[in-house]
């Protein structure tokens, strides 16, 4: 069964580490079989203010195991994810 990772991001400090995070996380997502469905700011904010100016990332994975493999991969957890520290406010959720 496919799994999805939704991230809602309020990037407040797009520094050099954040730029590294973008590239390295994309590599890690591909390595674990994930694909981007949505990546960016809204083309049009239709109702409410919650997503105004936020970056939304939706990735699809072959399974929840593949998604969890990405999240727990030591390279991602120890080297890539910390690049995001101090660059904004991030919310993640997984869905089947």
BAZAVEX-451963 format. One record per residue (C-alpha): residue number from 1; residue in three letters; x, y, z. Coordinates in Angstrom, 3 decimals. Example, Ala and Ser with C-alpha at 12.3 -4.5 7.8 and 13.67 -1.06 7.14 Angstrom:
BEGIN
[1; ala; [12.300; -4.500; 7.800]]
[2; ser; [13.670; -1.060; 7.140]]
END
This chain:
BEGIN
[1; unk; [0.000; 0.000; 0.000]]
[2; unk; [1.361; 3.434; -0.915]]
[3; unk; [2.326; 5.863; 1.819]]
[4; unk; [2.570; 9.641; 1.760]]
[5; unk; [4.663; 12.123; 3.700]]
[6; unk; [3.211; 15.613; 4.029]]
[7; unk; [5.426; 18.468; 5.193]]
[8; unk; [4.228; 22.010; 5.845]]
[9; unk; [7.208; 24.315; 6.156]]
[10; unk; [7.582; 27.943; 7.211]]
[11; unk; [11.123; 28.721; 6.119]]
[12; unk; [12.366; 31.814; 7.941]]
[13; unk; [16.130; 31.473; 7.462]]
[14; unk; [17.012; 29.965; 4.057]]
[15; unk; [20.742; 29.836; 4.793]]
[16; unk; [23.463; 27.708; 3.193]]
[17; unk; [22.592; 24.678; 5.329]]
[18; unk; [18.996; 24.898; 4.145]]
[19; unk; [20.168; 24.931; 0.537]]
[20; unk; [22.277; 21.823; 1.235]]
[21; unk; [19.265; 20.202; 2.917]]
[22; unk; [17.110; 20.675; -0.188]]
[23; unk; [19.542; 18.807; -2.436]]
[24; unk; [20.567; 16.095; -0.010]]
[25; unk; [17.012; 15.321; 1.132]]
[26; unk; [15.920; 14.991; -2.518]]
[27; unk; [18.719; 12.468; -3.070]]
[28; unk; [17.701; 10.509; 0.031]]
[29; unk; [14.020; 10.520; -0.958]]
[30; unk; [14.901; 9.050; -4.363]]
[31; unk; [17.257; 6.518; -2.764]]
[32; unk; [14.352; 5.139; -0.705]]
[33; unk; [11.846; 5.061; -3.570]]
[34; unk; [10.013; 8.287; -2.771]]
[35; unk; [8.683; 10.699; -5.398]]
[36; unk; [7.627; 14.323; -5.122]]
[37; unk; [3.944; 14.950; -5.821]]
[38; unk; [3.912; 18.595; -4.659]]
[39; unk; [6.871; 20.787; -3.741]]
[40; unk; [6.553; 24.531; -3.264]]
[41; unk; [4.344; 27.417; -2.264]]
[42; unk; [0.669; 27.482; -3.242]]
[43; unk; [-0.063; 28.649; -6.773]]
[44; unk; [-3.257; 30.083; -5.328]]
[45; unk; [-4.386; 30.343; -1.708]]
[46; unk; [-8.108; 29.627; -1.894]]
[47; unk; [-9.412; 29.787; 1.683]]
[48; unk; [-7.900; 30.432; 5.097]]
[49; unk; [-4.474; 31.682; 6.065]]
[50; unk; [-2.828; 28.508; 7.402]]
[51; unk; [-0.952; 27.741; 4.170]]
[52; unk; [-0.349; 31.336; 3.035]]
[53; unk; [3.347; 31.626; 2.168]]
[54; unk; [4.139; 28.118; 3.412]]
[55; unk; [6.050; 25.518; 1.449]]
[56; unk; [4.145; 22.248; 1.135]]
[57; unk; [5.890; 19.036; 0.214]]
[58; unk; [3.961; 15.864; -0.541]]
[59; unk; [5.939; 12.743; -1.350]]
[60; unk; [4.642; 9.310; -2.323]]
[61; unk; [6.366; 6.101; -1.210]]
[62; unk; [5.903; 2.464; -2.251]]
[63; unk; [5.019; 1.554; 1.352]]
[64; unk; [5.115; 2.802; 4.927]]
[65; unk; [8.217; 0.634; 5.375]]
[66; unk; [9.980; 2.546; 2.581]]
[67; unk; [8.951; 5.879; 4.138]]
[68; unk; [10.174; 4.791; 7.564]]
[69; unk; [13.380; 3.519; 5.982]]
[70; unk; [13.998; 7.049; 4.724]]
[71; unk; [13.204; 8.681; 8.072]]
[72; unk; [15.411; 6.290; 10.042]]
[73; unk; [18.281; 6.071; 7.562]]
[74; unk; [21.333; 7.085; 9.640]]
[75; unk; [22.614; 9.326; 6.846]]
[76; unk; [19.318; 11.229; 6.733]]
[77; unk; [18.740; 11.287; 10.490]]
[78; unk; [22.290; 12.235; 11.480]]
[79; unk; [23.631; 14.263; 8.558]]
[80; unk; [20.798; 15.589; 6.398]]
[81; unk; [17.893; 16.399; 8.764]]
[82; unk; [20.116; 18.487; 11.103]]
[83; unk; [20.866; 20.832; 8.189]]
[84; unk; [17.274; 22.057; 8.634]]
[85; unk; [17.882; 23.192; 12.235]]
[86; unk; [17.387; 26.916; 12.764]]
[87; unk; [15.919; 27.490; 9.308]]
[88; unk; [12.202; 27.551; 10.114]]
[89; unk; [9.202; 25.737; 11.504]]
[90; unk; [8.397; 22.287; 10.112]]
[91; unk; [5.432; 19.938; 10.507]]
[92; unk; [5.432; 16.385; 9.115]]
[93; unk; [2.790; 13.655; 8.989]]
[94; unk; [2.636; 10.234; 7.324]]
[95; unk; [-0.508; 8.862; 5.665]]
[96; unk; [-1.476; 5.532; 4.124]]
END
